[in-house]
Amino acid sequence: MSDTGTLYIVPTPIGNLSDITERALSVFREVDAIAAEDTRHTRKLLEHYGIQVPVFAFHDHNEKAKAEQLVERVKGGDSIALVSDAGTPLISDPGYALVNLCRQQNVKVTSLPGACALTVALSGAGLPTDSFQFEGFLPSKPTQRRATLESLATVVRTLVFYESPHRILHTLEDMREIFQEDRQVVLARELTKQFETYLTGSASELVKRLTDDPNQQRGEMVLLVEPFEAPTDTSGPGEDAKRTLQILLEELPLKKAAALCAKLHGERKNELYQWALSQKNND
């Protein structure tokens, strides 16, 4: 390694250990230490390849406190590899504060290519890949999650999220209400592992499939949504319905306002909902 020291950003397999690169293994063998999100997880990977290198914890809870110490160590000549539990560090994983500090202080950073659930899911989902928007994990609180989804409802790019098993049904149910009814959603699950699965359908269809088969609610998940497509009928709801909805929105949440307005005017609830979202997003 260089006498000046280097911080290496090293992707690790997201499931299949064979996906480790020769370059990653070479770096592991030559660095002075490895900063790991979970030391137990990383030690198992190193043991599998017969690599003995000091490993220390570097995660969300200690990143800010340890970043400066780590930078000083690299400036002193040590080379260190940064790894997350799986995939590419910093992609919804710790490391941003450290890399940012390294760049500020002209510390050499070398990022290696490798496994990333985001790109694996996107390339295999069958949705448009020329333009996409990665949102990471949605907020865990329902109100915040819905607000985020509402802000994304008219995005004309493929949307990509990471999601956890205990929230996947709630997220799909929110998407069913907020996104267009026929908008395609892909759940990419357990990528590169034995039970790798791609489920495709509307949010409503996926809710039913996961409810009917709870096994599909397990494992690591990437959720992708096809781009918003403006309706061919641009007339939208009638003017009377629009005025009523605007009045109702002064007192009611969007979901309830759209449902009540639909009953009053015989309009489609989802169409009213989408129209109100488009007005909010254009403000």
C-alpha positions in Angstrom: 0.0 0.0 0.0 1.1 3.6 -0.5 3.1 5.2 2.3 0.5 8.1 2.5 -2.4 5.8 3.3 -5.7 5.3 1.5 -9.3 4.8 2.4 -10.7 2.1 0.3 -14.5 1.8 -0.2 -15.0 -1.9 -0.7 -18.3 -3.5 -1.8 -19.1 -7.0 -0.4 -21.5 -9.7 -1.7 -25.2 -9.1 -1.0 -25.9 -12.8 -0.7 -23.7 -15.0 -2.9 -20.1 -15.1 -1.6 -18.8 -15.8 -5.1 -19.7 -12.2 -6.1 -16.7 -10.8 -4.2 -14.1 -9.4 -6.6 -10.4 -10.4 -6.8 -9.5 -6.7 -6.3 -11.6 -6.5 -3.1 -9.8 -9.6 -1.7 -6.5 -8.1 -2.7 -7.3 -4.9 -0.8 -8.4 -6.8 2.3 -5.1 -8.7 2.4 -3.0 -5.6 2.1 -4.8 -2.9 4.3 -3.8 -2.3 7.9 -7.4 -2.6 9.1 -11.0 -2.9 8.1 -13.8 -0.6 9.3 -17.0 -2.6 9.4 -20.6 -1.9 10.0 -20.9 -5.3 11.8 -17.6 -6.8 12.8 -19.1 -10.3 13.3 -20.5 -10.3 9.8 -17.3 -9.1 8.2 -15.1 -11.6 10.1 -17.2 -14.4 8.7 -16.5 -13.2 5.2 -12.8 -12.8 5.9 -12.6 -16.3 7.5 -14.3 -17.8 4.4 -11.4 -16.5 2.3 -8.7 -17.1 4.9 -7.9 -13.4 5.5 -6.6 -12.2 8.8 -6.8 -8.4 9.2 -7.8 -6.3 12.3 -11.4 -5.4 12.1 -13.1 -2.6 14.1 -16.7 -1.3 14.3 -17.7 1.7 12.2 -21.5 2.2 12.0 -24.3 4.8 12.2 -24.0 5.2 15.9 -20.3 5.9 16.1 -19.5 7.3 12.6 -19.3 11.0 13.5 -17.2 10.3 16.6 -14.8 7.9 14.8 -14.5 9.6 11.5 -11.9 12.1 12.6 -9.8 9.4 14.3 -9.9 7.3 11.2 -8.9 10.2 9.0 -5.9 10.9 11.2 -4.9 7.3 11.0 -5.0 7.3 7.2 -3.1 10.6 7.1 -0.5 8.9 9.3 0.1 6.2 6.7 -2.4 3.5 7.4 -4.6 2.2 4.7 -8.1 1.2 5.7 -11.0 -0.6 4.0 -14.5 0.5 4.7 -17.2 -2.1 4.3 -20.9 -2.4 5.2 -22.9 -5.5 6.0 -23.5 -6.2 2.3 -23.2 -4.4 -1.0 -21.6 -1.0 -1.6 -20.9 1.2 1.4 -22.7 4.6 1.7 -25.7 3.4 -0.4 -28.2 3.6 2.5 -25.3 2.5 4.7 -22.7 4.4 6.9 -19.7 6.2 5.4 -20.8 9.5 4.0 -19.4 11.6 7.0 -16.1 9.7 6.7 -15.6 10.1 2.9 -16.7 13.7 3.1 -14.1 14.5 5.8 -11.4 12.7 3.8 -12.2 14.8 0.7 -12.1 18.0 2.8 -8.7 17.1 4.2 -7.3 15.8 0.8 -7.0 12.2 2.1 -6.9 9.7 -0.8 -10.2 7.7 -1.3 -10.4 4.8 -3.7 -13.8 3.4 -4.4 -14.0 -0.1 -5.8 -16.8 -1.4 -8.1 -18.9 -4.3 -6.9 -22.2 -5.7 -5.6 -25.1 -3.3 -5.0 -28.7 -4.3 -4.5 -29.9 -1.1 -6.2 -28.3 -1.9 -9.5 -28.9 -5.7 -9.4 -32.7 -5.1 -8.8 -32.9 -2.3 -11.4 -31.2 -4.3 -14.2 -33.4 -7.3 -13.5 -36.8 -5.7 -12.8 -37.9 -5.0 -16.4 -38.7 -1.4 -15.7 -37.2 1.6 -17.6 -33.5 2.1 -16.6 -32.6 5.2 -18.7 -33.7 7.4 -15.8 -34.3 6.4 -12.2 -34.6 7.9 -8.8 -33.2 6.1 -5.7 -34.9 7.0 -2.5 -33.3 4.5 -0.1 -35.5 3.5 2.9 -38.9 5.3 3.2 -39.7 6.9 6.6 -40.9 4.3 9.2 -43.7 6.6 10.5 -46.9 6.2 8.5 -47.6 9.9 8.2 -44.1 10.7 7.0 -44.0 7.7 4.6 -47.3 8.8 3.0 -46.1 12.4 2.6 -42.9 11.1 0.9 -44.9 8.9 -1.5 -47.2 11.8 -2.3 -44.3 14.0 -3.2 -43.1 11.2 -5.6 -46.5 10.3 -7.1 -45.9 12.2 -10.4 -42.2 11.5 -10.8 -41.5 10.5 -14.5 -38.6 8.2 -13.6 -38.4 4.7 -12.2 -38.5 4.9 -8.4 -36.3 2.6 -6.4 -36.6 2.0 -2.6 -35.1 -0.3 -0.1 -37.7 -1.8 2.3 -37.8 -4.0 5.4 -40.0 -7.1 5.8 -42.0 -5.7 8.7 -43.0 -2.6 6.7 -43.4 -4.0 3.2 -47.2 -4.5 3.4 -47.8 -1.1 4.8 -45.7 0.5 2.1 -47.5 -1.4 -0.7 -50.9 -0.4 0.8 -49.9 3.2 0.8 -48.7 2.9 -2.8 -52.0 1.4 -3.7 -53.8 4.5 -2.5 -51.4 7.1 -3.6 -50.0 5.9 -7.0 -52.0 5.3 -10.2 -54.0 2.1 -9.9 -52.4 0.4 -12.9 -48.8 1.5 -12.1 -46.4 -1.5 -12.2 -44.5 -2.3 -9.0 -41.7 -4.8 -8.8 -40.6 -6.4 -5.5 -37.1 -7.8 -5.9 -36.4 -10.1 -2.9 -33.4 -12.0 -1.6 -31.2 -11.0 -4.6 -28.4 -13.4 -5.5 -29.5 -15.8 -2.8 -31.2 -19.2 -3.1 -34.8 -17.8 -2.9 -34.3 -14.8 -5.2 -37.7 -13.6 -6.4 -39.1 -10.9 -8.6 -42.8 -10.2 -8.1 -44.5 -7.9 -10.6 -47.9 -6.3 -10.6 -49.9 -3.4 -9.4 -49.6 -2.4 -5.7 -53.0 -4.0 -5.1 -51.9 -7.3 -6.7 -48.7 -7.4 -4.7 -50.5 -6.8 -1.5 -52.7 -9.8 -2.3 -49.7 -12.0 -3.2 -47.8 -11.2 -0.1 -50.9 -11.6 2.1 -51.6 -15.0 0.5 -48.0 -16.1 0.8 -46.3 -14.6 4.0 -43.0 -16.2 2.9 -42.8 -13.4 0.3 -42.6 -10.9 3.2 -39.2 -12.2 4.3 -35.6 -11.3 3.4 -33.8 -8.3 2.0 -36.0 -6.2 -0.4 -35.8 -3.7 -3.2 -39.1 -2.1 -4.3 -39.3 -0.5 -7.8 -42.1 1.5 -9.3 -42.6 2.3 -13.0 -42.5 6.0 -14.0 -45.6 8.1 -13.7 -47.5 8.5 -17.0 -49.9 11.4 -17.5 -53.4 10.2 -18.4 -54.3 10.4 -22.1 -57.5 12.0 -21.0 -56.2 15.4 -19.8 -59.5 16.8 -18.9 -59.3 15.2 -15.4 -62.1 15.7 -12.9 -65.0 18.0 -13.6 -64.7 21.7 -12.5 -67.4 21.3 -9.9 -65.6 18.3 -8.4 -62.3 20.2 -8.4 -63.8 23.2 -6.5 -65.4 20.8 -4.0 -62.2 19.0 -3.5 -60.2 22.2 -2.9 -62.8 23.2 -0.3 -62.6 19.8 1.4 -58.8 19.9 1.5 -59.0 22.9 3.8 -60.5 20.7 6.5 -59.7 17.1 5.6 -56.6 14.9 4.7 -56.3 14.3 1.0 -57.4 10.6 1.2 -60.6 11.5 3.0 -61.3 14.6 0.9 -60.9 12.6 -2.4 -63.2 9.8 -1.2 -65.9 12.2 -0.1 -65.7 14.3 -3.2 -65.9 11.1 -5.4 -69.2 10.2 -3.6 -70.6 13.7 -4.0 -69.8 14.1 -7.7 -69.7 10.5 -9.0 -66.0 10.9 -9.9 -63.2 8.3 -9.5 -61.5 8.7 -6.2 -58.0 7.8 -7.6 -58.4 10.4 -10.3 -59.3 13.1 -7.8 -56.4 12.0 -5.6 -53.9 12.2 -8.5 -55.3 15.6 -9.6 -54.8 17.0 -6.1 -51.3 15.6 -5.9 -50.4 17.2 -9.3 -51.6 20.5 -8.0 -49.6 20.2 -4.8 -46.5 19.1 -6.6 -46.8 22.0 -9.1 -47.1 24.7 -6.4 
